[in-house]
Amino acid sequence: MRCTGSARALSPSPRPARFSSTGTSQPTSQVRKPLGSSTPSSWTASRPNSRGFWTAGTIRRYRLVRRLRKRAKIIATLGPSSASEETVAAMMRAGADAFRVNFSHGSEEDWRKYARAVRDAERRLGRWVALMGDLTGPSVRLGDLIKPIYVKRGEVVELRMARQSNGEYVPVPLEEFFDGVEEGDELL
């Protein structure tokens, strides 16, 4: 490798390395960090090496950091307190790349309001963002208990297809639940 005058001109180091009169790239003296320097040795993604030149490894790390920064996304969750266009626009200006709507809570009307706020803020700012829906998974909820039921460990409990109970059994209002269990099954 030969060092040309242009390579030395690109050196950001205040004290570039000196080269021998033969034109080889072997420096006659090295620029060293001051004793007790707190610069970490892994701090090469944005700085040249100690001689003031970018090495192949430094360039690879620099490119990797830039690529990872491009892939990272900031996702903000929308809810009742953040459903206005002004709030969404402020979150976009602060760096939000995507907005999440949790379909476990709220109504269809609420979800439409959230989507409208995001799309209106997009038009206003001239910047596109993603809108994500967090779908609810299957869940089994108990029905209403008029009287509380106290259960001890190991006790057998009766589950029935019902919306409410007076305390004699546990109501489960989901018919599909009973398709997956049989009498005598142990439930956790």
C-alpha positions in Angstrom: 0.0 0.0 0.0 1.4 3.4 -1.0 0.5 6.6 0.7 -0.2 9.5 -1.6 -0.5 13.1 -0.8 -4.3 12.9 -1.0 -4.4 10.3 1.8 -2.5 12.6 4.1 -4.9 15.5 3.2 -7.9 13.4 4.4 -6.4 12.8 7.8 -8.5 14.5 10.4 -5.7 14.1 13.0 -4.2 17.3 14.2 -0.8 15.6 14.1 -0.6 13.3 11.0 1.8 10.4 11.1 5.2 11.1 9.3 6.3 8.9 6.5 9.7 7.9 5.4 11.4 9.4 2.4 11.0 6.1 0.5 7.2 6.7 0.1 6.2 3.6 2.0 3.2 3.6 4.3 5.3 2.7 7.4 5.1 5.6 9.8 8.4 6.7 11.4 6.5 7.8 14.6 3.0 7.1 15.9 0.6 9.6 17.3 -0.3 8.3 20.8 -3.2 9.0 23.1 -2.3 11.0 26.2 -1.6 9.0 29.3 -4.9 8.4 31.2 -7.0 9.0 28.1 -10.6 7.9 28.8 -11.3 7.1 25.1 -12.5 3.5 24.9 -10.7 1.2 22.5 -14.1 0.3 20.9 -14.7 3.9 20.1 -13.9 3.5 16.4 -17.3 3.7 14.7 -17.1 7.4 14.4 -13.4 8.2 14.7 -10.3 7.3 12.7 -7.6 5.1 14.2 -4.8 6.5 16.3 -2.8 7.4 13.3 -5.6 9.5 11.9 -6.7 7.2 9.1 -9.8 5.1 8.5 -9.1 1.4 8.4 -11.2 -1.3 6.8 -12.4 -2.4 10.2 -13.3 1.1 11.3 -15.3 1.6 8.0 -17.1 -1.7 8.5 -18.1 -0.8 12.0 -19.2 2.7 10.9 -21.4 1.2 8.2 -22.9 -1.4 10.5 -23.9 1.3 13.1 -25.5 3.4 10.3 -27.4 0.4 9.0 -28.7 -0.6 12.5 -29.8 2.9 13.2 -31.9 2.9 10.0 -33.6 -0.4 11.1 -34.5 0.7 14.6 -38.1 2.0 14.9 -39.9 3.9 17.7 -43.4 2.6 18.2 -45.9 4.6 20.3 -49.1 3.1 21.7 -52.3 5.0 21.2 -54.9 5.3 23.9 -57.6 7.7 25.2 -55.0 10.2 26.4 -53.1 10.2 23.1 -55.9 10.1 20.6 -55.8 13.7 19.4 -54.2 14.7 16.1 -52.0 17.3 18.0 -50.7 14.7 20.4 -50.0 12.2 17.5 -48.2 15.0 15.5 -46.1 15.9 18.6 -45.1 12.2 18.9 -44.2 12.1 15.2 -42.0 15.2 15.6 -40.4 13.5 18.6 -39.4 10.5 16.4 -42.3 8.0 16.4 -42.1 5.8 13.3 -45.2 3.7 14.0 -48.3 3.8 16.1 -49.8 0.7 17.8 -53.5 0.3 18.6 -54.3 -2.3 21.3 -57.5 -4.1 20.2 -57.8 -5.7 23.6 -59.2 -2.4 24.9 -61.7 0.2 23.5 -64.4 -0.1 20.9 -64.4 0.0 17.1 -65.3 3.7 17.3 -62.2 4.4 19.4 -59.9 2.5 17.0 -61.3 4.4 14.0 -60.6 7.7 16.0 -57.0 6.6 16.6 -56.5 5.7 12.9 -58.0 9.0 11.8 -55.8 11.0 14.1 -52.6 9.3 12.8 -53.7 9.8 9.1 -54.6 13.4 9.7 -51.2 14.1 11.4 -49.5 12.4 8.5 -51.1 14.7 6.0 -50.4 17.8 8.1 -46.7 16.9 8.6 -46.2 15.3 5.2 -44.6 12.2 6.7 -45.8 8.6 6.5 -45.8 6.4 9.6 -47.0 2.8 10.1 -50.2 2.0 11.9 -50.1 -1.4 13.7 -53.0 -3.3 15.3 -52.3 -5.5 18.3 -54.8 -8.3 18.0 -56.3 -10.0 21.0 -55.5 -13.6 21.4 -58.0 -16.2 22.6 -59.0 -15.5 26.2 -61.5 -17.1 28.6 -63.2 -14.8 31.0 -65.5 -15.8 33.9 -69.1 -14.7 34.0 -70.5 -12.5 36.8 -70.6 -13.8 40.3 -73.5 -12.6 42.4 -72.0 -14.2 45.5 -68.2 -14.8 45.8 -66.9 -18.4 45.6 -64.1 -19.4 47.9 -62.0 -22.3 46.6 -59.3 -24.2 48.5 -56.4 -25.9 46.9 -57.3 -29.3 45.6 -61.0 -28.7 45.9 -63.3 -29.8 42.9 -65.1 -26.9 41.3 -68.0 -27.0 38.9 -67.8 -24.9 35.7 -71.0 -24.3 33.7 -71.8 -22.5 30.5 -73.5 -19.4 31.9 -73.2 -15.6 32.1 -73.6 -15.4 35.9 -73.8 -17.5 39.0 -75.3 -17.2 42.4 -72.2 -18.9 44.0 -73.0 -22.6 43.4 -70.7 -22.9 40.3 -68.2 -20.9 38.3 -69.9 -19.3 35.2 -68.0 -19.4 31.9 -69.9 -17.6 29.1 -67.7 -19.1 26.2 -69.2 -22.2 24.7 -65.9 -23.0 22.8 -64.1 -23.3 26.2 -66.1 -26.5 26.9 -65.0 -28.0 23.5 -61.4 -28.2 24.8 -62.0 -29.6 28.3 -63.6 -32.7 29.6 -65.1 -33.6 33.0 -62.4 -34.3 35.5 -59.7 -32.2 33.8 -57.3 -30.3 36.0 -57.2 -26.6 35.2 -54.6 -24.2 36.4 
